[in-house]
């Protein structure tokens, strides 16, 4: 592959120098137009620098020619951007190649972006790979701000994520949690919690979205693998998006081909799901008997044309994909980190177990009424979303026009990245931010619903996450059951402080190494 890459580069360089070899006698007629072009270029450059000079730009770290600041991102950009922000401030202008990128690292600056300028910053950048993977931005996450986005978001929220829907999916949550606990009970030796969280969230979303799950079937395993590849590709910086003349690199290094391949296989899978849903009557065969699911509802909207927007196949597939992109990896990441921190902090684990066991006793099904009383459980969930937000850099936005943010001029087209990870660890907002301390939330009204800018794991404003209720319901039920029914230890007598805490790069940040733990049944099991 490397050899192929080199030979392609050499070929391109060679063709360039070859075409620039010109017969000297032919140069003469070009002198005049060349001089005019140079003069024009000079005037434009001078005008550009003069007008940039009048602007008050946010502070910037020094950049390299061509790359800009790309070399400073490293494999875990949220961490490196936090270090840069400590030197240059909470509003910092970087350049990814030729694209200006504003990095936001404080609650105060985030409030300005997501409250004061939410409308101007209401769209997202749509990169080449994303276009192919999410049906040309027909989904909710990447659709440009406007009427189309409003309509698809309202279908998505009303039919999948409203409080009524989340409540109607309760039996799915309860059944899947019971199955999860059964799997743990029946396991011998350490359980791979990372894998189990991923299967749990995937099965739950499959049942809510498709009306059935694919579980251990060949199709199910392939789909899980595809989703992992999709998340990896969505989190990859493709050089051509930032330095257009280098876009040939992703053609020759196989990235574009991989994107095409994943997009095609995902499309085939989703096409098959919709076809199956059209052929098998509701409540029959392999399908859930739990009433309607998201695909059913979209098919109804499609047939009856009731949404004000025509829901074609691509839109249906894009919205279903959003449920997976938005809902599987995020919830499983939060669960993976919460169990990691509980294993590292035995006193927090014990306090949580005491609360859950006191309230739920030996109930097999812990109810919403019980969760309402579990204040420490809620504090633990807030603390994990502060300390390990699943999307550390949220989902980027883009400025649709020139805007002044806290006295700085930000030009149209600037990408805005909000470092929720850094904001959650900012000492101006939090006491001892590097400590995992759920108690900080016990006598505090701070919540993640979008009003408190120091805690924004779900973003906020027009483009804020619509999946908060769905996520919290799933995290609460699994976490409460895990600590009620089992006592937890690390394998081979290891202690919490021995746990490897390395993060894996990606759009959602998982543990690098899967979390393995020993489950010992409690008397509440
Ligand atoms: C722990 C779980 C979750 C986290 C941490 C999370 C986080 C986020 C974040 C940070 C954004 C961008 C917000 C912004 O730009 O202000 C977002 C958007 C979104 N999320 Fe979530 N999310 C979670 C669960 C879910 C679930 C369960 C679903 C659906 C099943 C979902 C669907 C979406 C959609 C559709 C958007 C795009 C909204 C828009 O652009 O209008 N998310 N999420």
Boltz pocket constraint, residues with backbone or C-beta under 6 A from the ligand:
constraints:
  - pocket:
      binder: B
      contacts: [[A, 140], [A, 141], [A, 142], [A, 153], [A, 156], [A, 161], [A, 322], [A, 323], [A, 324], [A, 326], [A, 327], [A, 328], [A, 330], [A, 331], [A, 334], [A, 389], [A, 390], [A, 391], [A, 394], [A, 395], [A, 396], [A, 456], [A, 457], [A, 458], [A, 459], [A, 460], [A, 461], [A, 462], [A, 463], [A, 464], [A, 465], [A, 466], [A, 467], [A, 468], [A, 470], [A, 471]]
      max_distance: 6.0
